[in-house]
Amino acid sequence: MADGYANADIARLLGCSEHTVKNVIYEIMARLQVRNRSHAVAHAVRHGLV
């Protein structure tokens, strides 16, 4: 996600479904309490997760 990949690209790289990627990203965003993908990446970078 931090490299700008779309859900379909991430799914292909990980060998899972796009639906799984969408669900995992949704859960990550909820746990981090962020509004969107860019906000999630910024939060992860700020906290040394990426």
N, C-alpha and C positions, 0 to 999 in steps of 0.2 A: 504494500500500500504506500509506503514511504517513497518507493521508487516510481510511483505514478501508474502502477499497473491497475487495470480494471479487474473486476471480479472474475470475469471469464479467463483472463490471463493468469491470475493467481490460481484459479482452479486447475488450469492446464498444467502449471508448474508443479503444483502439489499433488496432482493426480486424484482430485476429488471433484464433486459437483459444484457448479456455480451457486446452487442453492445453499450448500454447506458453507461456502465462503461468505455469502451474504449473511447467514445466520451468525457466524462467528464474529464478523465485523460488527453486526448489530449488538451482540453481547459485549464486545470490547468497548464500544462506544457508550453503552449503558453503564458499564462498570467504571469507566473513566469520567463519566458525566460530561461528555463533550457533545457538541451540536452536529458536527459533520466530520467527514474523513480528514480534511485539512487540519481541523482542530485536534483530532485524535493523533495525527502525526506530530503536530507541534508539541502536544502534551508529552508524547513518548520521547521525543528528542530532548525536551527540557528536563525530563526525569531520568535520562540516561538509559532508556529502554531500547533505543535504536542507536 
